[in-house]
């Protein structure tokens, strides 16, 4: 006879989900970083690289700031609107079009 069939395994933190959620929030808050302030020269370089990537169809690494974290993605630039503070890129993994604000960008480099 198999007594462990149907029995749940003991998970100490799962028995207190509120505490687990609270601990996870504290850990996430500690990992957050402030959004860096870019110089005028850095912003011009990012804009220049985006335009060049758009016209040459070269793949780029995009590093951007979102919810307290720096995120890097790889993709192809589809559209750039400097005055409207936005651009569209297609990511490499899912080949989805993503719309983003230029002000969220931290760095753009060619692959």
N, CA, C and O atoms as a GROMACS GRO file, in nm:
protein
  444
    1UNK      N    1   0.084  -0.117   0.000
    1UNK     CA    2   0.000   0.000   0.000
    1UNK      C    3   0.089   0.124   0.000
    1UNK      O    4   0.188   0.131   0.073
    2UNK      N    5   0.053   0.222  -0.081
    2UNK     CA    6   0.134   0.342  -0.099
    2UNK      C    7   0.070   0.457  -0.023
    2UNK      O    8  -0.031   0.512  -0.067
    3UNK      N    9   0.128   0.495   0.091
    3UNK     CA   10   0.070   0.597   0.176
    3UNK      C   11   0.096   0.740   0.129
    3UNK      O   12   0.023   0.832   0.167
    4UNK      N   13   0.202   0.762   0.047
    4UNK     CA   14   0.232   0.898   0.008
    4UNK      C   15   0.150   0.946  -0.112
    4UNK      O   16   0.161   1.062  -0.151
    5UNK      N   17   0.070   0.860  -0.170
    5UNK     CA   18  -0.015   0.900  -0.283
    5UNK      C   19  -0.123   0.997  -0.233
    5UNK      O   20  -0.194   0.969  -0.137
    6UNK      N   21  -0.132   1.109  -0.301
    6UNK     CA   22  -0.234   1.206  -0.265
    6UNK      C   23  -0.195   1.300  -0.153
    6UNK      O   24  -0.267   1.397  -0.127
    7UNK      N   25  -0.084   1.275  -0.087
    7UNK     CA   26  -0.041   1.364   0.021
    7UNK      C   27   0.043   1.476  -0.037
    7UNK      O   28   0.120   1.456  -0.132
    8UNK      N   29   0.029   1.592   0.018
    8UNK     CA   30   0.106   1.707  -0.027
    8UNK      C   31   0.240   1.711   0.046
    8UNK      O   32   0.249   1.676   0.164
    9UNK      N   33   0.343   1.754  -0.026
    9UNK     CA   34   0.473   1.770   0.038
    9UNK      C   35   0.470   1.897   0.121
    9UNK      O   36   0.402   1.994   0.087
   10UNK      N   37   0.544   1.895   0.229
   10UNK     CA   38   0.552   2.010   0.317
   10UNK      C   39   0.644   2.115   0.257
   10UNK      O   40   0.760   2.086   0.227
   11UNK      N   41   0.593   2.236   0.240
   11UNK     CA   42   0.671   2.348   0.190
   11UNK      C   43   0.657   2.460   0.292
   11UNK      O   44   0.550   2.519   0.303
   12UNK      N   45   0.763   2.490   0.366
   12UNK     CA   46   0.751   2.583   0.479
   12UNK      C   47   0.702   2.721   0.440
   12UNK      O   48   0.620   2.778   0.512
   13UNK      N   49   0.750   2.780   0.329
   13UNK     CA   50   0.708   2.915   0.294
   13UNK      C   51   0.572   2.916   0.225
   13UNK      O   52   0.504   3.019   0.227
   14UNK      N   53   0.532   2.806   0.166
   14UNK     CA   54   0.402   2.801   0.100
   14UNK      C   55   0.289   2.803   0.202
   14UNK      O   56   0.175   2.837   0.169
   15UNK      N   57   0.319   2.766   0.325
   15UNK     CA   58   0.214   2.767   0.428
   15UNK      C   59   0.182   2.909   0.475
   15UNK      O   60   0.079   2.932   0.538
   16UNK      N   61   0.271   3.004   0.444
   16UNK     CA   62   0.249   3.143   0.481
   16UNK      C   63   0.267   3.230   0.356
   16UNK      O   64   0.369   3.298   0.344
   17UNK      N   65   0.173   3.229   0.264
   17UNK     CA   66   0.191   3.301   0.138
   17UNK      C   67   0.209   3.452   0.154
   17UNK      O   68   0.278   3.514   0.074
   18UNK      N   69   0.148   3.512   0.257
   18UNK     CA   70   0.162   3.655   0.278
   18UNK      C   71   0.307   3.690   0.312
   18UNK      O   72   0.361   3.788   0.263
   19UNK      N   73   0.368   3.608   0.397
   19UNK     CA   74   0.506   3.632   0.435
   19UNK      C   75   0.598   3.612   0.315
   19UNK      O   76   0.690   3.692   0.294
   20UNK      N   77   0.575   3.510   0.237
   20UNK     CA   78   0.657   3.485   0.118
   20UNK      C   79   0.646   3.601   0.020
   20UNK      O   80   0.748   3.644  -0.034
   21UNK      N   81   0.525   3.652  -0.003
   21UNK     CA   82   0.504   3.766  -0.093
   21UNK      C   83   0.575   3.889  -0.039
   21UNK      O   84   0.638   3.962  -0.116
   22UNK      N   85   0.566   3.914   0.090
   22UNK     CA   86   0.632   4.027   0.151
   22UNK      C   87   0.783   4.020   0.139
   22UNK      O   88   0.848   4.120   0.110
   23UNK      N   89   0.839   3.901   0.161
   23UNK     CA   90   0.984   3.883   0.146
   23UNK      C   91   1.027   3.906   0.002
   23UNK      O   92   1.131   3.967  -0.023
   24UNK      N   93   0.949   3.857  -0.093
   24UNK     CA   94   0.983   3.875  -0.234
   24UNK      C   95   0.980   4.022  -0.272
   24UNK      O   96   1.065   4.067  -0.350
   25UNK      N   97   0.886   4.098  -0.219
   25UNK     CA   98   0.879   4.242  -0.246
   25UNK      C   99   1.001   4.315  -0.191
   25UNK      O  100   1.055   4.404  -0.256
   26UNK      N  101   1.045   4.277  -0.071
   26UNK     CA  102   1.164   4.339  -0.010
   26UNK      C  103   1.287   4.309  -0.095
   26UNK      O  104   1.369   4.398  -0.119
   27UNK      N  105   1.301   4.186  -0.140
   27UNK     CA  106   1.416   4.147  -0.224
   27UNK      C  107   1.413   4.225  -0.355
   27UNK      O  108   1.517   4.274  -0.400
   28UNK      N  109   1.297   4.237  -0.417
   28UNK     CA  110   1.285   4.311  -0.543
   28UNK      C  111   1.318   4.459  -0.524
   28UNK      O  112   1.383   4.519  -0.610
   29UNK      N  113   1.274   4.518  -0.413
   29UNK     CA  114   1.302   4.660  -0.386
   29UNK      C  115   1.452   4.684  -0.370
   29UNK      O  116   1.504   4.787  -0.414
   30UNK      N  117   1.522   4.589  -0.306
   30UNK     CA  118   1.666   4.604  -0.286
   30UNK      C  119   1.743   4.597  -0.418
   30UNK      O  120   1.851   4.654  -0.429
   31UNK      N  121   1.688   4.528  -0.517
   31UNK     CA  122   1.755   4.512  -0.646
   31UNK      C  123   1.729   4.631  -0.740
   31UNK      O  124   1.793   4.641  -0.845
   32UNK      N  125   1.638   4.720  -0.704
   32UNK     CA  126   1.605   4.833  -0.790
   32UNK      C  127   1.718   4.934  -0.795
   32UNK      O  128   1.790   4.956  -0.698
   33UNK      N  129   1.732   4.996  -0.912
   33UNK     CA  130   1.831   5.102  -0.932
   33UNK      C  131   1.760   5.224  -0.988
   33UNK      O  132   1.658   5.210  -1.056
   34UNK      N  133   1.812   5.345  -0.962
   34UNK     CA  134   1.749   5.465  -1.018
   34UNK      C  135   1.776   5.476  -1.168
   34UNK      O  136   1.876   5.422  -1.218
   35UNK      N  137   1.688   5.544  -1.239
   35UNK     CA  138   1.709   5.564  -1.382
   35UNK      C  139   1.826   5.659  -1.403
   35UNK      O  140   1.828   5.769  -1.346
   36UNK      N  141   1.924   5.619  -1.484
   36UNK     CA  142   2.039   5.706  -1.505
   36UNK      C  143   2.001   5.829  -1.588
   36UNK      O  144   1.915   5.821  -1.676
   37UNK      N  145   2.066   5.940  -1.560
   37UNK     CA  146   2.047   6.062  -1.638
   37UNK      C  147   2.152   6.064  -1.748
   37UNK      O  148   2.272   6.056  -1.720
   38UNK      N  149   2.108   6.076  -1.872
   38UNK     CA  150   2.199   6.078  -1.986
   38UNK      C  151   2.236   6.221  -2.022
   38UNK      O  152   2.154   6.312  -2.010
   39UNK      N  153   2.359   6.239  -2.068
   39UNK     CA  154   2.401   6.370  -2.116
   39UNK      C  155   2.342   6.393  -2.255
   39UNK      O  156   2.293   6.300  -2.319
   40UNK      N  157   2.348   6.517  -2.299
   40UNK     CA  158   2.299   6.551  -2.432
   40UNK      C  159   2.375   6.473  -2.540
   40UNK      O  160   2.318   6.429  -2.639
   41UNK      N  161   2.505   6.456  -2.518
   41UNK     CA  162   2.590   6.382  -2.612
   41UNK      C  163   2.549   6.235  -2.620
   41UNK      O  164   2.544   6.177  -2.728
   42UNK      N  165   2.521   6.174  -2.504
   42UNK     CA  166   2.478   6.034  -2.502
   42UNK      C  167   2.345   6.016  -2.575
   42UNK      O  168   2.326   5.919  -2.648
   43UNK      N  169   2.252   6.110  -2.554
   43UNK     CA  170   2.122   6.102  -2.621
   43UNK      C  171   2.138   6.118  -2.772
   43UNK      O  172   2.070   6.049  -2.849
   44UNK      N  173   2.226   6.207  -2.815
   44UNK     CA  174   2.251   6.224  -2.958
   44UNK      C  175   2.311   6.097  -3.019
   44UNK      O  176   2.275   6.058  -3.130
   45UNK      N  177   2.404   6.033  -2.946
   45UNK     CA  178   2.466   5.910  -2.994
   45UNK      C  179   2.363   5.798  -3.006
   45UNK      O  180   2.364   5.722  -3.103
   46UNK      N  181   2.274   5.787  -2.909
   46UNK     CA  182   2.167   5.686  -2.915
   46UNK      C  183   2.078   5.711  -3.036
   46UNK      O  184   2.045   5.618  -3.110
   47UNK      N  185   2.041   5.836  -3.057
   47UNK     CA  186   1.956   5.872  -3.172
   47UNK      C  187   2.026   5.840  -3.304
   47UNK      O  188   1.964   5.786  -3.396
   48UNK      N  189   2.153   5.874  -3.313
   48UNK     CA  190   2.231   5.846  -3.434
   48UNK      C  191   2.239   5.696  -3.461
   48UNK      O  192   2.221   5.652  -3.575
   49UNK      N  193   2.265   5.617  -3.357
   49UNK     CA  194   2.275   5.472  -3.372
   49UNK      C  195   2.141   5.412  -3.414
   49UNK      O  196   2.137   5.322  -3.498
   50UNK      N  197   2.032   5.461  -3.356
   50UNK     CA  198   1.898   5.412  -3.394
   50UNK      C  199   1.869   5.440  -3.542
   50UNK      O  200   1.820   5.353  -3.614
   51UNK      N  201   1.899   5.561  -3.586
   51UNK     CA  202   1.874   5.598  -3.726
   51UNK      C  203   1.960   5.513  -3.820
   51UNK      O  204   1.911   5.466  -3.923
   52UNK      N  205   2.088   5.494  -3.784
   52UNK     CA  206   2.175   5.411  -3.867
   52UNK      C  207   2.125   5.266  -3.872
   52UNK      O  208   2.125   5.204  -3.978
   53UNK      N  209   2.083   5.213  -3.758
   53UNK     CA  210   2.031   5.076  -3.753
   53UNK      C  211   1.904   5.063  -3.837
   53UNK      O  212   1.882   4.960  -3.900
   54UNK      N  213   1.821   5.167  -3.837
   54UNK     CA  214   1.698   5.167  -3.916
   54UNK      C  215   1.730   5.161  -4.065
   54UNK      O  216   1.669   5.083  -4.139
   55UNK      N  217   1.825   5.244  -4.110
   55UNK     CA  218   1.856   5.252  -4.253
   55UNK      C  219   1.939   5.135  -4.304
   55UNK      O  220   1.929   5.100  -4.422
   56UNK      N  221   2.021   5.075  -4.218
   56UNK     CA  222   2.107   4.964  -4.262
   56UNK      C  223   2.049   4.828  -4.226
   56UNK      O  224   2.102   4.725  -4.268
   57UNK      N  225   1.940   4.827  -4.149
   57UNK     CA  226   1.876   4.704  -4.102
   57UNK      C  227   1.973   4.615  -4.024
   57UNK      O  228   1.968   4.492  -4.034
   58UNK      N  229   2.060   4.678  -3.945
   58UNK     CA  230   2.152   4.605  -3.859
   58UNK      C  231   2.085   4.578  -3.724
   58UNK      O  232   2.004   4.657  -3.676
   59UNK      N  233   2.120   4.464  -3.667
   59UNK     CA  234   2.065   4.427  -3.537
   59UNK      C  235   2.138   4.504  -3.426
   59UNK      O  236   2.258   4.528  -3.435
   60UNK      N  237   2.063   4.542  -3.322
   60UNK     CA  238   2.120   4.619  -3.212
   60UNK      C  239   2.082   4.558  -3.077
   60UNK      O  240   1.983   4.487  -3.063
   61UNK      N  241   2.167   4.588  -2.978
   61UNK     CA  242   2.134   4.562  -2.838
   61UNK      C  243   2.072   4.690  -2.784
   61UNK      O  244   2.131   4.797  -2.794
   62UNK      N  245   1.953   4.679  -2.726
   62UNK     CA  246   1.884   4.793  -2.666
   62UNK      C  247   1.883   4.774  -2.515
   62UNK      O  248   1.830   4.675  -2.465
   63UNK      N  249   1.941   4.867  -2.443
   63UNK     CA  250   1.936   4.863  -2.297
   63UNK      C  251   1.843   4.975  -2.253
   63UNK      O  252   1.864   5.092  -2.288
   64UNK      N  253   1.741   4.939  -2.177
   64UNK     CA  254   1.643   5.038  -2.134
   64UNK      C  255   1.609   5.020  -1.988
   64UNK      O  256   1.638   4.916  -1.928
   65UNK      N  257   1.546   5.122  -1.932
   65UNK     CA  258   1.509   5.124  -1.791
   65UNK      C  259   1.360   5.097  -1.778
   65UNK      O  260   1.278   5.162  -1.843
   66UNK      N  261   1.326   4.999  -1.693
   66UNK     CA  262   1.184   4.969  -1.671
   66UNK      C  263   1.166   4.918  -1.528
   66UNK      O  264   1.231   4.822  -1.487
   67UNK      N  265   1.077   4.981  -1.455
   67UNK     CA  266   1.041   4.940  -1.319
   67UNK      C  267   1.162   4.918  -1.228
   67UNK      O  268   1.166   4.819  -1.154
   68UNK      N  269   1.259   5.008  -1.233
   68UNK     CA  270   1.373   4.998  -1.143
   68UNK      C  271   1.483   4.905  -1.188
   68UNK      O  272   1.575   4.877  -1.111
   69UNK      N  273   1.478   4.856  -1.310
   69UNK     CA  274   1.578   4.761  -1.358
   69UNK      C  275   1.627   4.799  -1.498
   69UNK      O  276   1.554   4.860  -1.576
   70UNK      N  277   1.750   4.763  -1.527
   70UNK     CA  278   1.805   4.780  -1.660
   70UNK      C  279   1.782   4.649  -1.736
   70UNK      O  280   1.819   4.542  -1.688
   71UNK      N  281   1.720   4.658  -1.852
   71UNK     CA  282   1.687   4.540  -1.931
   71UNK      C  283   1.753   4.554  -2.068
   71UNK      O  284   1.749   4.662  -2.128
   72UNK      N  285   1.814   4.447  -2.116
   72UNK     CA  286   1.876   4.448  -2.248
   72UNK      C  287   1.803   4.350  -2.338
   72UNK      O  288   1.774   4.237  -2.300
   73UNK      N  289   1.773   4.397  -2.458
   73UNK     CA  290   1.702   4.317  -2.557
   73UNK      C  291   1.776   4.331  -2.690
   73UNK      O  292   1.848   4.429  -2.711
   74UNK      N  293   1.758   4.236  -2.777
   74UNK     CA  294   1.824   4.240  -2.907
   74UNK      C  295   1.717   4.242  -3.014
   74UNK      O  296   1.620   4.165  -3.007
   75UNK      N  297   1.733   4.329  -3.114
   75UNK     CA  298   1.631   4.335  -3.219
   75UNK      C  299   1.668   4.426  -3.333
   75UNK      O  300   1.781   4.474  -3.343
   76UNK      N  301   1.569   4.450  -3.420
   76UNK     CA  302   1.585   4.535  -3.538
   76UNK      C  303   1.494   4.656  -3.525
   76UNK      O  304   1.377   4.643  -3.489
   77UNK      N  305   1.547   4.774  -3.555
   77UNK     CA  306   1.470   4.897  -3.546
   77UNK      C  307   1.377   4.907  -3.667
   77UNK      O  308   1.420   4.887  -3.781
   78UNK      N  309   1.250   4.937  -3.642
   78UNK     CA  310   1.150   4.947  -3.748
   78UNK      C  311   1.108   5.091  -3.776
   78UNK      O  312   1.075   5.126  -3.890
   79UNK      N  313   1.108   5.176  -3.671
   79UNK     CA  314   1.057   5.312  -3.684
   79UNK      C  315   1.116   5.397  -3.572
   79UNK      O  316   1.128   5.352  -3.458
   80UNK      N  317   1.155   5.521  -3.604
   80UNK     CA  318   1.206   5.615  -3.503
   80UNK      C  319   1.137   5.749  -3.522
   80UNK      O  320   1.135   5.804  -3.632
   81UNK      N  321   1.080   5.802  -3.412
   81UNK     CA  322   1.018   5.934  -3.412
   81UNK      C  323   1.080   6.014  -3.298
   81UNK      O  324   1.035   6.007  -3.184
   82UNK      N  325   1.186   6.089  -3.331
   82UNK     CA  326   1.258   6.164  -3.228
   82UNK      C  327   1.170   6.271  -3.162
   82UNK      O  328   1.177   6.290  -3.041
   83UNK      N  329   1.090   6.338  -3.240
   83UNK     CA  330   1.004   6.443  -3.185
   83UNK      C  331   0.893   6.386  -3.098
   83UNK      O  332   0.854   6.447  -2.998
   84UNK      N  333   0.842   6.270  -3.135
   84UNK     CA  334   0.736   6.205  -3.059
   84UNK      C  335   0.787   6.118  -2.946
   84UNK      O  336   0.707   6.056  -2.875
   85UNK      N  337   0.920   6.113  -2.927
   85UNK     CA  338   0.984   6.037  -2.819
   85UNK      C  339   0.944   5.889  -2.821
   85UNK      O  340   0.912   5.832  -2.717
   86UNK      N  341   0.946   5.828  -2.940
   86UNK     CA  342   0.914   5.686  -2.946
   86UNK      C  343   0.985   5.618  -3.062
   86UNK      O  344   1.029   5.682  -3.157
   87UNK      N  345   0.996   5.487  -3.051
   87UNK     CA  346   1.050   5.407  -3.159
   87UNK      C  347   0.987   5.268  -3.152
   87UNK      O  348   0.931   5.229  -3.050
   88UNK      N  349   0.997   5.195  -3.262
   88UNK     CA  350   0.943   5.060  -3.269
   88UNK      C  351   1.055   4.967  -3.312
   88UNK      O  352   1.130   4.997  -3.406
   89UNK      N  353   1.067   4.855  -3.243
   89UNK     CA  354   1.166   4.755  -3.282
   89UNK      C  355   1.103   4.616  -3.278
   89UNK      O  356   1.005   4.592  -3.207
   90UNK      N  357   1.162   4.525  -3.355
   90UNK     CA  358   1.119   4.386  -3.356
   90UNK      C  359   1.220   4.306  -3.277
   90UNK      O  360   1.339   4.307  -3.310
   91UNK      N  361   1.175   4.237  -3.172
   91UNK     CA  362   1.270   4.161  -3.091
   91UNK      C  363   1.313   4.032  -3.162
   91UNK      O  364   1.242   3.980  -3.248
   92UNK      N  365   1.430   3.984  -3.123
   92UNK     CA  366   1.488   3.867  -3.190
   92UNK      C  367   1.418   3.738  -3.152
   92UNK      O  368   1.402   3.650  -3.236
   93UNK      N  369   1.377   3.724  -3.028
   93UNK     CA  370   1.324   3.598  -2.978
   93UNK      C  371   1.186   3.565  -3.033
   93UNK      O  372   1.166   3.460  -3.094
   94UNK      N  373   1.090   3.656  -3.011
   94UNK     CA  374   0.952   3.629  -3.050
   94UNK      C  375   0.912   3.696  -3.180
   94UNK      O  376   0.802   3.673  -3.231
   95UNK      N  377   1.000   3.780  -3.233
   95UNK     CA  378   0.974   3.857  -3.355
   95UNK      C  379   0.847   3.940  -3.344
   95UNK      O  380   0.769   3.949  -3.439
   96UNK      N  381   0.827   3.999  -3.226
   96UNK     CA  382   0.713   4.085  -3.201
   96UNK      C  383   0.756   4.231  -3.211
   96UNK      O  384   0.869   4.266  -3.177
   97UNK      N  385   0.666   4.316  -3.259
   97UNK     CA  386   0.694   4.459  -3.264
   97UNK      C  387   0.666   4.519  -3.128
   97UNK      O  388   0.560   4.498  -3.069
   98UNK      N  389   0.764   4.593  -3.078
   98UNK     CA  390   0.754   4.658  -2.947
   98UNK      C  391   0.766   4.808  -2.965
   98UNK      O  392   0.855   4.856  -3.034
   99UNK      N  393   0.676   4.881  -2.902
   99UNK     CA  394   0.678   5.028  -2.907
   99UNK      C  395   0.734   5.076  -2.774
   99UNK      O  396   0.693   5.030  -2.667
  100UNK      N  397   0.829   5.170  -2.780
  100UNK     CA  398   0.894   5.215  -2.658
  100UNK      C  399   0.926   5.365  -2.669
  100UNK      O  400   0.940   5.419  -2.778
  101UNK      N  401   0.936   5.429  -2.554
  101UNK     CA  402   0.974   5.570  -2.550
  101UNK      C  403   1.126   5.582  -2.558
  101UNK      O  404   1.199   5.504  -2.497
  102UNK      N  405   1.173   5.680  -2.634
  102UNK     CA  406   1.317   5.704  -2.646
  102UNK      C  407   1.377   5.741  -2.511
  102UNK      O  408   1.493   5.710  -2.483
  103UNK      N  409   1.300   5.807  -2.427
  103UNK     CA  410   1.350   5.850  -2.297
  103UNK      C  411   1.378   5.733  -2.202
  103UNK      O  412   1.446   5.751  -2.101
  104UNK      N  413   1.328   5.614  -2.233
  104UNK     CA  414   1.356   5.496  -2.151
  104UNK      C  415   1.488   5.429  -2.188
  104UNK      O  416   1.539   5.347  -2.112
  105UNK      N  417   1.544   5.464  -2.305
  105UNK     CA  418   1.668   5.403  -2.351
  105UNK      C  419   1.786   5.450  -2.269
  105UNK      O  420   1.797   5.568  -2.235
  106UNK      N  421   1.876   5.358  -2.238
  106UNK     CA  422   2.000   5.390  -2.169
  106UNK      C  423   2.117   5.377  -2.266
  106UNK      O  424   2.210   5.458  -2.262
  107UNK      N  425   2.112   5.276  -2.353
  107UNK     CA  426   2.222   5.252  -2.445
  107UNK      C  427   2.173   5.173  -2.566
  107UNK      O  428   2.082   5.091  -2.555
  108UNK      N  429   2.235   5.197  -2.681
  108UNK     CA  430   2.208   5.122  -2.804
  108UNK      C  431   2.343   5.091  -2.866
  108UNK      O  432   2.425   5.181  -2.887
  109UNK      N  433   2.367   4.963  -2.896
  109UNK     CA  434   2.492   4.920  -2.959
  109UNK      C  435   2.462   4.819  -3.068
  109UNK      O  436   2.366   4.744  -3.060
  110UNK      N  437   2.547   4.820  -3.170
  110UNK     CA  438   2.533   4.722  -3.277
  110UNK      C  439   2.580   4.585  -3.228
  110UNK      O  440   2.673   4.575  -3.148
  111UNK      N  441   2.516   4.481  -3.275
  111UNK     CA  442   2.551   4.344  -3.237
  111UNK      C  443   2.683   4.306  -3.298
  111UNK      O  444   2.731   4.195  -3.278
   0.00000   0.00000   0.00000
